[in-house]
């Protein structure tokens, strides 16, 4: 079985300088505002995630250090 591959793309090619909004399409004037809000929310969520991961990592490191100290001081008799 052979599969023929076409060199033509599914989307029609548009010449350079062609506007991305075609005549008859609606332009959403609030798009830039919504996009900016979306990106700001994403940045805020990413910063919160990084803080959470950092806090959990520090807590796990502290627990491991205390466990190692306990084993060293009490010789594994815990």
C-alpha positions, 0 to 999 in steps of 0.5 A: 500500500502506498500513501501519496503525500501532497506538497500542497497545504490544506490552507490556501496561501495568501500573498504577503501584505494580505490583511488577516481579517477578511472583508465581512469578518467581524472585528472584536475591539475588546480582543487586545484587552481580553488577551492582555488580561488572559496573559496577566492571569497566566503570569499570576498563576505561574508565579503562584505555582512557582511559589507553591513548588518552592515552599513544598521543596523547602518543607521536604528538604527541612523534613529530610534534614531533620530525619537525617539529624534524628538518625545521626543523633539517635543512631536509628533508634527512632 
